[in-house]
Amino acid sequence: MRAILALCAMTLVIGGYFIWRAMQLPSEFGEFAGAPEVQVADILDRPAEFLGKPVAVRGIVRQQCKTMGCFFFFPSAKGHLRVELKDIAMDAPSREGRPARVEGQIVSYVDGYQLYASAVKFE
């Protein structure tokens, strides 16, 4: 009986520690400059129109880099937009499935385009 109570107490303490630690992770990286907000679908439809211009985008984080959290994707009905965090949050905490607001510039990437972030806030 003592062993079961000790195991339960230890489980509660360890669980509490991990909950506390998760609450301490930063949720904002970089500095927002007030760029105009656009939709992911608009960027995917007309990427050349936004190329090199500062934009802000909101979306749900999908497929975040598993090793360091240095990039993720914003989905849309028309595809997905890659968001690069390399310069502001190379080791961003995993926020997959949560909403985020990102500000940055649209740049060429491989055979398409990506949002090169200058600020991100995980909500």
N, C-alpha and C positions, 0 to 999 in steps of 0.2 A: 504494500500500500504506500509506504514511504517513497519507494522508487517511482511509482506512478505520479505521485504528487511532485516529486523533485523534477521529473521529466516535464510535467505540465508547466511548472514554474519556469524552467529553463526555456521552454518553447515560447512562453509569453515574453520573457526578457529578450530573447533573440529576435522575435517578431517585432517587438517594440523598437528595438535598435534599428532594424531595417526600415521601418516606417519613418522613424525620426530622420534617418539618413536620407531617404528619398525626398523628404520635405526640405532638406537643406541644399539640394542640388540647385545650381543657378538656372533661371528660366529665361534670362535675357542676355544677349551677347551683342556687342557693337553698339553704335549710336544711330538712332533714327533721325533722318534729316527732313522728313515731311514730304516724301515723294508721292506723286498721285497714285491712287490705288486702281489697279486694273484686274480683270478676271483672267484666270489661267487659260480659259478657252480663247480669249482675245489674243493672247500672246501666241498660242499655238496656231491660230488662224492667220495672223499677220505678224510674224516675228520680225520681219525687216523694219516694220513701222516702229518697233520698240528698241531696236538694236542700239546699244550704247547709251540709252537713256535711263535715268533713274526711275524705278517703278516700285510700288509696294503691292504685295500679293498675299492673300489669305487662303488657307486651305488646310486639309487634313494630312498630316505627315504619313507617308507610306514608304515602305522599302528603305528605311534608314540604314546607312552603312553599319554593319554588325560589328566591325572591329574597332572603329573609333567614332562613329557618328558624324563623320565629316561631310556627308551629303545625304539627301533624301529626295523623294519625289512628291509633287502635288498632283493628284489625279484630276482628270476632267473627262467629260463624256467624249472628248475628241482626242484623248491621249493622256500623256503625263509630262510634266515639266520638271526637269532635274534642277535641284537647288544645291549649289556648292557652298559649303561653309568653311572651306580650308583656311582662309585668312582670319576669321573671327572666332571660330569654335571648332578647332581641329578635333577636339575630343568631347564633343557635345554629348550630353546624356541621352539615352534612348527615350524618344518621345513618340514612337510609332503609334498611330491611331489617335493622336491628340491634335487639336487645332494649333496652328502657328501663323504668325504674321512675319513676313520677310520683306526687307527692303534691299534693293541692289540694282544691278544693271544686267540687261540681257546681252549675252555674248555668244559667239559661235562656239560649238562644242561638237567634236567628231563630225557626224553627218547631220547635225541639227543645231539646237540652241539650248542654253541653260541660263538660269538666273544665278549670277555671281553675287552672293549676299554680302552686304555691308553691315546689316543688323538683322537679328532674328529674335522674336519673342515667342516662346512656347507658352500657350495658354492652358 
